[in-house]
């Protein structure tokens, strides 16, 4: 009876947490099909007094220039995540296997850099990159900044995975077969880091795709806008079209949800594998 009570209590608690987490998305979804007046008047109703408004999505896509901003977000996210994954895994492998004293110093500095809030750096970034280097309004600049901010956490994650789960004997066997350090990394190390790679891809994809503050500082030209900035364009100083804004937010969320569900199986496999090893 005690085990049954604990199981039922856990089930109820998890169900409550699920509702709490899903409710904001549900609220955005139902309001994306309402007029501006209905969103303000009764945001909790399923259908507004003016009826179902699917045209919000068509109008939002036109106003946002959805095709262009979607491609901007996609290019920036894919290239940034790819570079973060490759560079951080190579750096972590170097730190884990080359036991130099200076490597410990560099690794410690990378870990310490993770505690610096971005808000402390954003004004110097805009000043230096804008007034001195004149490289704002560039996707390459934004990608470089995302990589710079993301490599430290990626290195930390990969370093722990290499130390705890990849034995030196595998690398020694590959060396005996004549494999170079780069070949060992690509053929032995990286495939064994698949659960960590998938986890990092999900974390960084969510962070970069949904990032508003950094792109808003770097990308001023409208043709370079990403989805979060374009969705914010429905909010004005004196009036805001909340129905279109909600539709724009849903359009921004859908691609990253598809990625998450596509990789969900691999994430669960990684968690289970880590539990078994532990």
N, C-alpha and C positions, 0 to 999 in steps of 0.2 A: 504493500500500500504506500509505503514511504517513497519507493522508487517511482511508482506511478504518479504520485503527487508532484515530485520534483520534475519528472518528464513533462507533465501537463503545465506546470508553472513556467518551465522554460519555453514551451510551445506558445503559451499565451504572451509571454514577454517578447519573444521574437516576432510574433504577429503584430503586437503593438508597435514595436520598432519599425517593422516593415511599413505599416500605415503611416507612421510619422515621416519616414524618409520619402515615401512615394507621394504623399499629399501635395507638396509644393509643385511637383511635376504635373500632377493631375489638375491642380489649380491653373497652371499655365496652359495646359492642353484645352480645358473647357473654355477658358477665356479667349483663346485664340480664334474661336468660332463666334465671337460676339462683337457687337458694335462698341464703339468707344463709350457711349452712354450706358449700355448695359454692364460693361466692365466696372464702371465707377459706381453705378447704382446698386448692383447686386452681384458681386464677384463670385459668390458661392453657388449661384444657381447653375444648373446644368445647361439650360438653353435660355437665352435672353428674350426679352419681350419683343424684340424685332426679328426673332427667329434665328435659324441657323445661318451663319455667315461664312461659308467656305471660300468666298471670294477674297477674304483677308489674305489667304496664302498667295493667290495670284498677284494681288496688288503689292503684297510685301516683297515678293520675288522681283517685281518690276522696280519698285522703289529702292530696293537694296542692290539692284544689279547683281542678282544672286549668282549667275554663272561665273562672273568675273571674281567676285569676292570669295566664292567657294574654291576656285582654283588657287587664289592667293593663299588661303588658309591651308589648302591641301599641300601645296608646294613647300610652304614654310614649315609645316608640321612634319611632313615625310623626310625632308632633307635634314632638319634639325634632329629628329629622333634617330635617323640613320647615323649621322655623325657622332651624336652622343653615345650611341651603343658601341660603335666601332672604336672610337677614341678612348672611352672610359674602360672598355674591356681590355684593350691593349695596354693602357697605363696600369690597370690593376694587375695584369699578368706580370708586367715588368717589376712593379713594386713587390709582388708576392714572391717572385723567384730570385730577384737580385737583392741580396741582403746587404746592401750598402748603407752606411750610416746616413748619407745625405738623402737617400730614398725615404728613410724614416722621417726626416725633417720635412721633405716635400709632401709626403702623405699626411703628416700631421697638419701642415698648413692648408691642404685641401679640405680636410675635415673641419678645421676651424672656420674656413670661409663659408661653410654651410650655415653658420649661425648669424651671419651678417644680414640684416633685413634689406630687401631690395629698395625700400623707401629711403634708406640712407644713401643709396647709390644713384637714385634716379636723376637728381638734379645735376651732380657732376657728369653723369653720362650724357645728358642732353647738352650741357655746356661744352664738353670736350668734343663729342661727336658732331655737334651742330656748329658751334662757333669756331672751333679750332680745326677739326678734320673735314668738316663739310660733307659728311657721309650719311646724313639722315635721309629719309625718303628712299630707302633702298631695302629690298628683301634680303640681300646678302648681309647687310649690317644687322638686321633683325635676327637672321639665322645665326650669325656669329655670336650675338649676345645670348640667344637661347642656349647655344652650345656651351658658352662660357659659364653660364649659371647652372647648367645641368650636368656637366662632366664630374663635378665633385661628388655628388650623390651616387652617380653611376659607378664611379671608381670605388667608392666605399662598399656598394652592394656586391660588385664583382670580386673585389679583394676578399671579402668574407667567404664568398662561394668557392673561390679557388683554394683558399687555405683549408676550408673545412671538408670539401667534397671531392677534390681532384688529387689523387696520390701522385707523388713524384715518380713512382715506378712506370707509369704510363708514358711520361715524357722521356725517361731514360731508355725505355724500349724503342721509342720513336727515334731517339738519337742514334742508337745502335744500328737502326735501319737506314741511317744516313739523312734523316730529315733535318732541315734547318730550323732555326728558332721561329721564323715566320710560318713555315709549314706546320710545325707543331701547334702553333696558335690557331691556325685556320682549320686543321684537320682533327686535332685532338681536343684542345681546350674549348674552343667556341661551341662545338656541338654539345659538349657536356654542360655548358652554361645555359642551355635552352630555357629552363624554367626562370632563371634570373633575367634572361633577355626579354622574355615575354612580359614579366612583371614590370621591368623598366620601360618597355615600349608602352604598356598601358598607362603607367604613371605619367610619363613624359608627354604622351599623346594627349591625355586629358588636360594636363597643365598648359601645354602650348596651344592646343586648339581653342581652349576656353579663355586664354589670357587676353585681358583687355588693356591693362595698364601699360605694359611695355610696348605693344604695337601702337597704342594711342600716342606715345611719346616719340616713337621713331617714324611712323608712317602718317604723314600729314596729307598727302595727295589722295584724292578720293579713289582713283584707279588702283591704289595699292591697299585699300582697306581690307581687313580680314572680317570674318563673319560677326564676331562680337562687336566690333566698331560699327559695322553697317547696321546691325540690329539696334544699336543705341541711337542711330540717326532719327528714329521715330520719336525720340524724347526731345522736346524743345524747351526753351526758357519759359514760355508762356502757356503752351498747351502740348499735350502728348496724346498720340493715338495708341492707346494701350492694346487695343485689339490687334493692330498691325505689329506692335512691338512683341506681343506674345506669339504671334505667328512666326515672326522672325526668329525668336528664341527657340521655338520648336524646330524650325528648319536648321538651326545651328546645332541642336542637340542630336538630331537623328543620325548623322554620319558617325559620330563618336560612339553612339549606342550600338550601331551595327558592328563597329570594330571590337567593342567590348564583348558582345555576344559571340563574335567569331573566334575570339581568343579565350573565351571563358573556360573551355575544356582544358586548355594548356595551363591556365592559371591554377585550376583545381588539381591537375596532375602534379604541378610543381609543389603545391602545398602538401599534398599527400606524400610525395617523394621526400620532402624535407622532414616530415613527421616520422617517416620510417627510418631515415638516417639518424634522426635525433634519438 
